[in-house]
């Protein structure tokens, strides 16, 4: 999942951060360069999971992408009591900005999964909110580009233009053969032409 659209959505829809929203590949990489004034938020593409294919002759899998919004606040007291109330308000802002919003057209609307405290100290409170959205791996419409090896391989085949059919009928069977069934003689020929 691309995180830039999520960052842009949050910058526009989450006034608590006043535009202080950035992205990263994981929290360890972000924490080393987290220089934004507080409160701030960091968007991280945190995981994905795939369901088994729904088709027998192709690959059609539902993929669930998870992204995390890591919120960093400055505590006003050592216990984090005020920070907890602020987190409640921030969570409501994140829900209004992200729940039901599609990160891109192929995704289902984002859903909230859970939140968890990552760190608290005198300097900062770090809380992570997790969201998910799904998409289908495997072509949705015939004109879409290939998404799997199988689709790419099928796209490389010449177009189907028709078929020539030679039919060897079971009856009448050749009386000179001892076994029943087709005798190797073509009794009927026809052509199927495909024209759009």
C-alpha angles and dihedrals in degrees: 000000000000112000099197093081090051092050090050092048092051094046088055099039106032109069093175089076096045090216094313095133124125137166138228145170096250139348095257090058092044097047092060092055099031099128101145119124114255136295093046139152133212124199116214129182095227110175149337134210132193131212120216116272116278093208129071099207100035140024116266110160131169109228120198114204117197124202129183131214109207110200120201118198135176110239118228092200134026094245093056094232095140091040089056091056091047090050088055090055093044091051090054089051091050091050091052091048101042115017108095093009119120114228087208135347097270093057130086115238113288119259131201115244110175147307133231140183111249102178143352128188138142089275103046150359115219118196128174125213117192127209134178137202129178136219135175120253104213130054115302097193131022093246095052119107119263115274100179137043090250093055091047091050092049091048088058094059119099114258117270108253102167146300138256112214125198112189124205105190124213092219130077088041122200106260089210091065119082095208123068123231134061113355102200096258117121108230099174137026129188141158130223112206120196113213121166 
